[in-house]
Amino acid sequence: MQTFYDFAVIGAGAVGLSTAYKLMKNFPDAKILVLEKEKEVAAHQTGHNSGVIHSGLYYKPGSKKAQNCFNGREQLVQFAKEHHIKHDVCGKIVAAACEDELPRLKKIYQTGLQNGLIAIKMLDNKETQAIEPFCKAIQAIWVPYTGIIDFPSVCRKLAELLQHHNHTLLFNHTLIKIQKNSDHTYSLLTNHNTFKTKFMIACAGLHSDRIAKLEGLPLKMQIVGFRGDYYELTQEAQHKVRNLIYPVPNPQFPFLGVHFTRMALGGIECGPNAVFTFKREGYKKTDFNFQDTWEALTYIGTLRFIAKHWRFGLAEYRRAFSKSLFLKQLQRLLPDLKLNDLKPGRSGVRAMALDVNGNMVDDFAYEVTPNSIHVLNAPSPAATACLAIADDILQLAKITWKL
């Protein structure tokens, strides 16, 4: 006989597992299923990000990103303390390298205050160097709320807690078909089996739009992948960065810029850049998938995005294949950095939701139906905010599904 589930969650990244965890806490008698197409948790965005506990400094006041990052950060740190997950709330510097960046730095500072970060502080060059001795900045913001964490360990602990309470996590299960039944349930067909559930919550990251289309939902956005490449500092150069150093982001471009991050498990990463990837799960510079490329380059939103940002994109591609150009960008923050201080690191792919006008969908976005919720857009700081996003999903479920 087929097991019937109360809730099926698609995706075992930070958002999917946090959602299943919050469902378990709120509905202790419910049967919960988590389906993951990979062989382990956190296989893509969660496991390939920079491992930063974000503060909520940059996000539009009142937005889901701002609210969930603030709340989610506090929940995440508490979860890490409770379950002995490696983390460190070490703080970060946002450094202005030239006079032109000062107005943007001051605007970011005001945004941070509006978002409840009352302990942030403006620093002069001397104060900046007291925190990061090798960082040259005219002015900077000290953000004590920012930290580092091992996100895959967070996910493994969430999975362990779910399994301890007899909920079902299935790996290597790719969702192929979503069938709506006459009794208002779903039959979920994977490459191995069919599962029946009353409610479905899709947290599919890089494939969120495709899962929504499996259900037949009309979308006004599409996921386009952007790869970020990292370098690492050699052992001899790691003393040049104590914790985290960020540039002042340029609002004309949709990314934060290359930065320095001390990792929770050791080492210092530098990056990422941001280049269009020809494969949604393509972590190598030469990775290619015909379907992914065709879908991206025949979507009007991608073409309009490229038309707006082609100069930025070209500069990023040049840096992707040139260590010396990458170094030049890093030297804006750390002038003493040398070419032999860098060694190749890993890569990650960011799921960027673009609307038909070529604009990034700037906030977290959900699509709600009478029996399903789709997390269509959950870019950074989604890993930091995962437990708060799960609260959002739970609230939507309670209201819409009258639970």
C-alpha positions as CSV (number, residue, x, y, z in Angstrom):
1,M,0.0,0.0,0.0
2,Q,1.1,3.5,-0.8
3,T,2.0,5.7,2.2
4,F,0.0,8.9,2.4
5,Y,1.8,12.0,3.6
6,D,0.3,15.2,5.1
7,F,3.1,17.3,3.7
8,A,5.7,16.7,0.9
9,V,8.6,19.1,0.7
10,I,10.6,19.2,-2.6
11,G,14.3,20.0,-2.0
12,A,16.7,19.3,0.8
13,G,18.6,22.5,0.9
14,A,18.5,25.0,3.8
15,V,15.0,26.3,3.0
16,G,13.4,22.9,2.3
17,L,14.8,21.3,5.4
18,S,13.9,24.3,7.6
19,T,10.4,24.2,6.2
20,A,10.0,20.4,7.0
21,Y,11.5,21.1,10.5
22,K,9.0,23.9,11.3
23,L,6.1,21.7,10.0
24,M,7.3,18.9,12.3
25,K,7.4,21.4,15.3
26,N,3.9,22.8,14.6
27,F,2.2,19.6,13.5
28,P,3.8,16.8,15.6
29,D,1.3,14.1,14.4
30,A,1.7,14.9,10.7
31,K,3.6,12.6,8.3
32,I,6.3,14.6,6.4
33,L,8.1,13.5,3.2
34,V,11.2,15.3,1.8
35,L,12.2,14.5,-1.7
36,E,15.7,15.3,-2.9
37,K,17.1,14.6,-6.4
38,E,20.8,14.5,-5.2
39,K,22.4,11.9,-3.0
40,E,22.8,14.3,0.0
41,V,21.5,17.5,1.6
42,A,22.8,20.9,0.6
43,A,24.1,19.7,-2.7
44,H,23.8,23.0,-4.6
45,Q,23.2,26.6,-3.5
46,T,23.3,25.9,0.3
47,G,26.5,23.9,0.0
48,H,28.2,26.1,-2.5
49,N,27.6,29.6,-0.9
50,S,30.2,31.6,1.0
51,G,29.1,30.4,4.4
52,V,28.2,33.8,5.7
53,I,25.6,34.6,8.3
54,H,24.3,37.8,6.8
55,S,23.3,40.8,8.9
56,G,20.5,42.3,6.7
57,L,22.6,45.4,6.0
58,Y,21.7,46.0,2.4
59,Y,18.1,45.0,1.9
60,K,15.2,47.4,1.3
61,P,13.6,48.2,4.7
62,G,10.3,46.4,5.2
63,S,11.1,43.8,2.5
64,K,10.9,40.0,3.1
65,K,14.7,39.9,2.8
66,A,15.3,42.5,5.4
67,Q,12.7,41.1,7.9
68,N,13.6,37.4,7.4
69,C,17.4,38.1,7.5
70,F,17.1,39.9,10.8
71,N,14.8,37.2,12.4
72,G,16.4,34.3,10.6
73,R,20.0,35.3,11.7
74,E,18.9,35.2,15.3
75,Q,17.2,31.8,14.9
76,L,20.2,30.4,13.0
77,V,22.7,31.4,15.6
78,Q,20.5,30.0,18.4
79,F,20.1,26.7,16.4
80,A,23.9,26.5,15.9
81,K,24.5,27.0,19.6
82,E,21.9,24.5,20.6
83,H,23.3,21.8,18.3
84,H,27.0,22.6,18.5
85,I,27.3,23.6,14.8
86,K,30.6,25.4,14.0
87,H,30.0,29.1,13.7
88,D,31.4,32.4,14.7
89,V,29.6,35.8,14.9
90,C,32.9,37.6,14.1
91,G,31.6,40.8,12.4
92,K,32.6,42.3,9.0
93,I,34.0,45.5,7.4
94,V,32.3,47.2,4.4
95,A,35.1,49.3,3.1
96,A,35.0,52.4,0.8
97,A,38.2,52.4,-1.3
98,C,37.7,55.8,-2.9
99,E,35.8,59.1,-2.4
100,D,33.2,58.2,-5.1
101,E,32.0,55.3,-2.9
102,L,31.4,57.4,0.3
103,P,27.8,58.5,-0.6
104,R,26.8,54.8,-1.2
105,L,28.6,53.8,2.0
106,K,26.6,56.3,4.0
107,K,23.3,55.2,2.3
108,I,24.1,51.6,3.3
109,Y,24.7,52.7,6.8
110,Q,21.3,54.4,7.0
111,T,19.6,51.3,5.5
112,G,21.3,49.1,8.1
113,L,20.0,51.4,10.9
114,Q,16.5,51.2,9.4
115,N,16.7,47.4,9.4
116,G,17.4,47.3,13.1
117,L,21.2,47.0,13.1
118,I,21.7,49.6,15.8
119,A,25.2,48.5,16.7
120,I,26.8,49.2,13.3
121,K,29.4,51.9,13.3
122,M,31.1,54.2,10.9
123,L,34.9,53.9,11.0
124,D,37.8,56.0,9.7
125,N,40.9,54.5,8.1
126,K,42.7,54.2,11.4
127,E,39.8,52.4,13.1
128,T,39.3,50.2,10.0
129,Q,43.0,49.1,10.2
130,A,42.7,48.3,13.9
131,I,40.2,45.6,12.9
132,E,41.7,44.6,9.5
133,P,45.3,45.8,9.4
134,F,45.8,45.1,5.7
135,C,42.6,46.8,4.5
136,K,43.0,50.3,3.1
137,A,39.8,52.3,3.2
138,I,38.8,55.9,3.4
139,Q,35.9,55.0,5.6
140,A,34.1,51.7,6.5
141,I,31.2,50.3,8.3
142,W,31.7,47.9,11.1
143,V,28.9,45.3,11.2
144,P,29.2,43.2,14.3
145,Y,26.1,41.0,13.5
146,T,27.7,39.2,10.5
147,G,29.3,35.8,11.0
148,I,30.4,32.5,9.4
149,I,28.8,29.1,9.7
150,D,29.0,25.6,8.2
151,F,25.7,25.5,6.3
152,P,25.9,21.8,5.2
153,S,26.2,20.9,8.9
154,V,23.0,22.9,9.6
155,C,21.2,20.9,6.9
156,R,22.6,17.6,8.2
157,K,21.3,18.4,11.7
158,L,17.9,19.4,10.4
159,A,17.7,16.1,8.4
160,E,18.8,14.1,11.5
161,L,16.1,15.7,13.6
162,L,13.4,14.9,11.0
163,Q,14.5,11.3,10.7
164,H,14.7,11.0,14.5
165,H,11.0,11.8,14.6
166,N,10.3,9.1,11.9
167,H,9.8,11.5,9.0
168,T,10.9,10.4,5.5
169,L,13.9,11.8,3.6
170,L,14.5,10.2,0.2
171,F,17.6,11.0,-1.8
172,N,18.2,10.3,-5.5
173,H,14.5,11.0,-6.1
174,T,13.9,13.4,-9.0
175,L,10.4,14.7,-9.3
176,I,9.1,14.0,-12.9
177,K,5.3,14.6,-12.7
178,I,2.8,16.3,-10.4
179,Q,-0.7,14.9,-10.7
180,K,-3.7,16.6,-9.0
181,N,-6.2,14.0,-7.9
182,S,-10.0,14.3,-7.7
183,D,-9.8,14.2,-3.9
184,H,-7.6,17.4,-3.9
185,T,-4.4,15.5,-3.1
186,Y,-1.2,15.2,-5.2
187,S,0.4,12.2,-6.6
188,L,4.1,12.9,-7.0
189,L,5.9,10.7,-9.6
190,T,9.7,10.4,-9.2
191,N,12.2,8.3,-11.1
192,H,11.7,5.6,-8.4
193,N,8.2,5.7,-7.1
194,T,4.9,7.6,-6.7
195,F,4.0,9.3,-3.5
196,K,0.6,10.7,-2.4
197,T,0.4,13.8,-0.3
198,K,-2.3,16.3,0.8
199,F,0.0,19.4,0.6
200,M,3.2,20.1,-1.3
201,I,5.8,22.7,-0.7
202,A,8.4,23.2,-3.3
203,C,11.8,24.6,-2.3
204,A,13.7,23.6,-5.4
205,G,16.2,26.5,-5.7
206,L,17.8,26.3,-9.2
207,H,14.8,24.4,-10.5
208,S,12.0,26.3,-8.7
209,D,10.5,27.5,-11.9
210,R,10.5,24.1,-13.5
211,I,8.8,22.5,-10.5
212,A,6.1,25.2,-10.6
213,K,5.6,24.5,-14.4
214,L,5.2,20.8,-13.6
215,E,2.1,21.8,-11.6
216,G,1.0,23.9,-14.5
217,L,1.5,27.3,-12.9
218,P,1.8,30.3,-15.2
219,L,5.0,32.3,-14.3
220,K,6.1,35.8,-15.0
221,M,9.7,35.0,-14.2
222,Q,12.4,32.4,-15.0
223,I,15.5,31.1,-13.2
224,V,18.8,32.0,-14.8
225,G,22.0,30.6,-13.4
226,F,25.0,32.8,-12.6
227,R,28.3,31.1,-11.5
228,G,30.5,32.6,-8.9
229,D,34.2,31.6,-8.9
230,Y,36.4,31.8,-5.8
231,Y,40.1,31.9,-5.1
232,E,41.6,31.0,-1.7
233,L,44.4,32.7,0.1
234,T,47.5,30.5,0.5
235,Q,48.5,29.5,4.0
236,E,51.2,32.1,4.0
237,A,48.8,34.9,3.1
238,Q,45.9,34.1,5.4
239,H,47.1,36.5,8.1
240,K,46.1,39.4,5.7
241,V,42.4,38.8,6.5
242,R,41.1,38.4,10.0
243,N,37.4,37.9,9.3
244,L,35.3,39.4,6.5
245,I,36.0,42.4,4.3
246,Y,33.4,43.5,1.7
247,P,33.5,46.3,-0.9
248,V,30.8,49.0,-1.3
249,P,28.4,47.4,-3.9
250,N,27.6,49.3,-7.0
251,P,23.8,49.7,-7.2
252,Q,24.0,49.7,-11.1
253,F,25.0,46.0,-10.9
254,P,23.0,43.2,-9.3
255,F,25.9,41.6,-7.2
256,L,27.8,42.6,-4.1
257,G,31.3,42.4,-5.6
258,V,34.3,40.2,-4.7
259,H,35.0,40.1,-1.0
260,F,37.1,38.2,1.6
261,T,35.6,35.6,3.9
262,R,37.1,33.6,6.6
263,M,35.5,30.2,6.4
264,A,33.9,28.3,9.4
265,L,36.0,25.2,8.6
266,G,39.2,27.1,8.0
267,G,40.8,29.1,5.2
268,I,40.1,32.4,3.5
269,E,38.0,32.7,0.3
270,C,38.1,35.6,-2.1
271,G,35.2,36.2,-4.5
272,P,32.9,35.5,-6.1
273,N,32.6,37.0,-9.5
274,A,29.3,36.6,-11.4
275,V,29.1,35.1,-14.8
276,F,26.3,33.6,-16.8
277,T,26.5,29.8,-16.7
278,F,25.6,27.6,-19.6
279,K,24.4,24.9,-17.1
280,R,22.2,25.5,-14.1
281,E,24.3,23.2,-12.0
282,G,27.6,24.0,-13.8
283,Y,30.4,24.6,-11.4
284,K,33.2,24.4,-13.9
285,K,34.0,27.1,-16.4
286,T,33.4,24.8,-19.4
287,D,30.2,23.1,-18.2
288,F,27.4,23.1,-20.7
289,N,23.8,21.8,-20.9
290,F,21.8,22.4,-24.0
291,Q,18.4,22.6,-22.4
292,D,19.6,25.1,-19.7
293,T,21.3,27.2,-22.3
294,W,18.4,27.2,-24.7
295,E,15.9,28.0,-22.1
296,A,18.0,30.9,-20.8
297,L,19.0,32.5,-24.1
298,T,15.5,32.2,-25.6
299,Y,13.9,33.9,-22.6
300,I,13.2,37.6,-23.3
301,G,14.1,38.5,-19.7
302,T,17.6,37.1,-20.1
303,L,18.2,39.0,-23.3
304,R,17.0,42.2,-21.8
305,F,19.2,41.7,-18.7
306,I,22.2,41.1,-20.9
307,A,21.4,44.2,-22.9
308,K,21.4,46.3,-19.7
309,H,24.5,44.8,-18.1
310,W,26.7,43.6,-21.0
311,R,29.7,45.8,-20.0
312,F,29.5,44.4,-16.5
313,G,29.1,40.8,-17.8
314,L,32.1,41.2,-20.1
315,A,34.3,42.5,-17.3
316,E,33.2,39.6,-15.1
317,Y,34.0,37.0,-17.9
318,R,37.4,38.5,-18.4
319,R,38.1,38.2,-14.6
320,A,36.8,34.6,-14.7
321,F,39.7,33.6,-17.0
322,S,42.3,36.0,-15.7
323,K,43.9,35.6,-12.3
324,S,45.7,38.9,-12.6
325,L,42.4,40.8,-13.3
326,F,40.8,39.1,-10.4
327,L,43.7,40.1,-8.2
328,K,43.4,43.7,-9.4
329,Q,39.8,43.8,-8.1
330,L,40.8,42.3,-4.8
331,Q,43.7,44.8,-4.4
332,R,41.1,47.7,-4.2
333,L,40.5,46.4,-0.6
334,L,43.9,44.7,0.1
335,P,46.6,46.6,-1.9
336,D,49.4,44.4,-0.5
337,L,47.9,41.2,-2.0
338,K,50.2,39.4,-4.5
339,L,49.5,37.0,-7.3
340,N,51.1,34.1,-5.5
341,D,48.9,34.7,-2.5
342,L,46.0,33.3,-4.5
343,K,45.2,29.7,-5.4
344,P,42.1,28.4,-7.3
345,G,39.1,27.7,-5.1
346,R,35.6,26.3,-5.6
347,S,32.5,27.7,-7.5
348,G,28.9,28.1,-6.8
349,V,25.8,28.8,-8.9
350,R,23.2,31.4,-7.9
351,A,19.6,31.0,-9.0
352,M,18.6,34.4,-10.2
353,A,14.9,35.0,-11.0
354,L,14.5,37.4,-13.9
355,D,11.2,38.9,-14.9
356,V,10.2,39.5,-18.5
357,N,11.7,43.0,-18.5
358,G,15.1,41.7,-17.5
359,N,15.0,42.8,-13.9
360,M,16.0,40.7,-11.0
361,V,13.1,39.7,-8.8
362,D,14.6,41.5,-5.8
363,D,12.7,39.9,-2.9
364,F,11.8,36.4,-1.8
365,A,8.8,35.3,-3.8
366,Y,6.2,32.6,-3.2
367,E,3.3,31.2,-5.3
368,V,0.5,29.9,-3.2
369,T,-2.3,27.5,-4.4
370,P,-5.1,25.8,-2.5
371,N,-2.8,22.8,-1.9
372,S,0.8,23.9,-2.7
373,I,3.3,26.6,-2.0
374,H,6.2,27.2,-4.4
375,V,9.3,29.2,-3.2
376,L,10.0,30.7,-6.6
377,N,12.8,33.1,-5.6
378,A,15.1,32.6,-2.6
379,P,18.6,34.1,-3.3
380,S,21.0,35.3,-0.7
381,P,20.4,35.8,2.2
382,A,18.1,32.7,2.0
383,A,20.5,30.4,3.8
384,T,20.8,32.8,6.7
385,A,17.1,33.4,6.7
386,C,16.0,29.8,6.2
387,L,14.3,29.3,9.5
388,A,12.4,32.6,9.1
389,I,11.5,31.8,5.5
390,A,10.1,28.5,6.9
391,D,8.0,30.6,9.4
392,D,6.7,32.6,6.4
393,I,5.7,29.4,4.6
394,L,4.1,28.0,7.7
395,Q,2.0,31.2,8.1
396,L,0.9,31.1,4.4
397,A,0.0,27.4,4.8
398,K,-2.1,28.1,7.9
399,I,-4.0,30.9,6.3
400,T,-4.5,29.5,2.8
401,W,-5.0,25.8,3.8
402,K,-6.9,26.7,7.1
403,L,-4.7,24.4,9.1
